[in-house]
Amino acid sequence: MPLFEKSKLTQEEKIRRACDEGDDKYIAKCMKKGKALLLQTVRILGEEQMDPYLPKLCELLTSPDRDKRLAAAYALGEMRYSSAVTFLARQLEEEEDEEVREEIQKAIAKYRG
């Protein structure tokens, strides 16, 4: 294999590898590189149970951007932390978008089992 062969990993695989390796610089880069990559990264952070990102996910749940709120609600639901559920319940009271409300309700239900 050539020394400088381009990586054949998909973007998702790269993000998951960064999660496994604790590569915060790569994760931060992904979260700043455009909305689509941010949303994909947020989803993966939840699925990979990346505890250090809980505050950032809670912050995104209050974003003016509906898609960011949806992704954050999904990710927080995947993490299933009681502190996240408290925050989700508070945001549910303030959320006006029905689809985001539904995702928040699903996230809370995941915790409650």
N, C-alpha and C positions, 0 to 999 in steps of 0.2 A: 504494500500500500504506500503510495507516495506520501512524503512527509507533510505536504501542504494540501492534501485533498480536502475539499470542502466537506463539512459535516453533512451527513445525510439524515440527521435527526430532524423531526418535525419541530415546529415552534413549541407545541405542547410538550413534546419529549424534553426539549431544552429547559423549559420552565420547571417541569417535574424534577429533572436532574438538579437544577439549581436549588429546589426545595430540599431534596435529599442531601445535598452537599452543604446546605446553609449558605449559599452564595447570595447574600443580601444585595450586593452591588448589581448583580444581573437581574434580580427580581425588581429592584428599584428602577433600573434602566427600562425594563419591560413596562412598568407602570407609568412611565413618562413618554413612551414612544408612540402614542396614538390611542384613540379610544378603543378600537377593536382589540388591540393587544392588552390594554388595561383590563378590559372586561374578561378576556380569557385568563389573564393572570389572577384576577380576583377569584374567579371560579375555582381555579386550581389551588389557590391558597386555602380555600375552605375545604376542598376535598383532601388535601394533604395535611390538614390539621396544623397549620402554621401559626401557632400561638402568638408569636411576637407581632403578628400583623392584626391582631384583634382590634387594637385602637384605630388603625387605618381603615379597617372594614366598617367599624362603627361610624367613623367620620364620613365615609362614602355613602352610608345609609341616609345621611342628611343632605347629600348633594342636590343641587337644583336639577341635575341631569337624571331623568327617569331611568335610563338604562343602567347607570351606575348604582342607583338605589336597588334596582332589581338584582343585579349581580351581587351586591353586598348582602342583601337579604338571603339569597341562595347560599352564599359562602358561610354566613353566620349560622344558618340552619345546619350546614354540614359539620360545623365545629361542635355544635351541641353543648355550649357552655352556659351555665346558669347566668353568668354576668351578661352574656350576649342576649339571653332571653329577656332579661329585665330591660335592656336597651331596646330590643325589638318591640316589646309590649308598649313601651313609651312612644316609640316612633309610629306604631300602629294607630295610636290615638290622633296623631298629627297628619298622617299620610292621607292625601286626597285622591291619588291615582288608584283606581280599583285593581289593576293588575299588580301593582306594587303591594297593595294591601293583601292581596291573595298570597303573594310570595312570602310576605312577612308572616302571615298566618300559617303557611306550610312550614316555615322555619321554626316557629314556636311549637308546632305539632310534632316535629322531629325530636325536639328535646323532651317533650312530655311523653313521647312514645305512644 
